[in-house]
Amino acid sequence: MFVLGGYYQDDFHTSKQLVKIVYEGHDESFTQRKMSDMLMSRADTGCTLNAHTQEIYVIGGYSQENQNDTKHCERYNIKDDYW
């Protein structure tokens, strides 16, 4: 599972972070691994996975950087960990 973007609770700035969360079945726990940051901080985005190419697409959202909604899209390569 991947968790990306969002707001920081204390000051409501948007985030660039991408975190991969993996379920470890042998001991029934979860581990978190920080992945490459998105190019633009954002929250309230749309996103989808292309399972064939192993890419995540992040579409639109609100960006604190320009203090407005954005139409920018980003593509993340899961295998090679880059945007």
C-alpha positions as CSV (number, residue, x, y, z in Angstrom):
1,M,0.0,0.0,0.0
2,F,1.2,3.5,-0.8
3,V,0.2,6.6,1.2
4,L,1.0,10.0,-0.4
5,G,0.6,13.7,0.1
6,G,-1.9,15.2,2.6
7,Y,-1.8,18.0,5.1
8,Y,0.4,18.4,8.2
9,Q,-2.0,18.7,11.1
10,D,-0.2,21.4,13.0
11,D,0.0,24.0,10.2
12,F,-2.0,22.6,7.3
13,H,0.8,22.7,4.8
14,T,0.7,20.1,2.1
15,S,3.2,17.2,1.9
16,K,5.4,15.8,-0.8
17,Q,5.9,12.5,1.1
18,L,5.3,9.0,-0.3
19,V,5.4,6.1,2.1
20,K,5.2,2.4,1.2
21,I,3.5,0.3,3.9
22,V,4.1,-3.4,3.8
23,Y,2.2,-6.1,5.8
24,E,4.7,-8.6,7.3
25,G,2.6,-11.8,7.5
26,H,5.1,-13.8,9.4
27,D,4.8,-11.6,12.5
28,E,1.5,-9.8,11.6
29,S,3.1,-6.3,11.6
30,F,3.4,-3.4,9.3
31,T,6.6,-1.7,8.2
32,Q,6.9,1.7,6.6
33,R,9.5,2.8,4.1
34,K,9.9,6.4,2.9
35,M,10.1,6.5,-0.9
36,S,11.0,9.4,-3.2
37,D,9.1,12.6,-2.6
38,M,6.6,13.9,-5.1
39,L,7.8,16.8,-7.2
40,M,4.9,19.0,-5.8
41,S,3.4,19.0,-2.4
42,R,-0.3,18.4,-2.6
43,A,-3.4,17.1,-0.8
44,D,-6.9,16.1,-2.0
45,T,-5.6,14.5,-5.1
46,G,-6.9,11.8,-7.4
47,C,-4.6,8.9,-8.0
48,T,-4.6,5.6,-9.9
49,L,-2.3,2.6,-10.5
50,N,-1.4,1.2,-13.8
51,A,-0.7,-2.4,-12.8
52,H,0.8,-3.3,-16.2
53,T,3.6,-0.7,-16.1
54,Q,3.8,-0.5,-12.2
55,E,3.2,3.2,-12.2
56,I,1.1,5.4,-9.9
57,Y,-0.5,8.6,-11.4
58,V,-1.3,11.5,-9.1
59,I,-3.7,14.0,-10.6
60,G,-4.6,17.5,-9.5
61,G,-5.3,18.4,-5.9
62,Y,-4.5,21.4,-3.7
63,S,-1.0,22.7,-3.4
64,Q,0.3,24.9,-0.6
65,E,3.2,25.9,-2.9
66,N,1.0,27.9,-5.2
67,Q,-1.9,28.2,-2.6
68,N,-4.4,27.0,-5.1
69,D,-5.8,24.0,-6.8
70,T,-3.5,22.5,-9.3
71,K,-4.0,20.6,-12.6
72,H,-0.5,19.2,-12.6
73,C,0.0,15.4,-12.9
74,E,2.9,13.3,-11.8
75,R,3.8,9.7,-12.6
76,Y,5.7,7.5,-10.1
77,N,7.7,4.4,-11.1
78,I,7.3,1.9,-8.3
79,K,10.1,-0.5,-9.4
80,D,12.8,2.2,-9.7
81,D,11.4,4.7,-7.0
82,Y,11.4,7.9,-9.1
83,W,8.9,10.5,-10.3
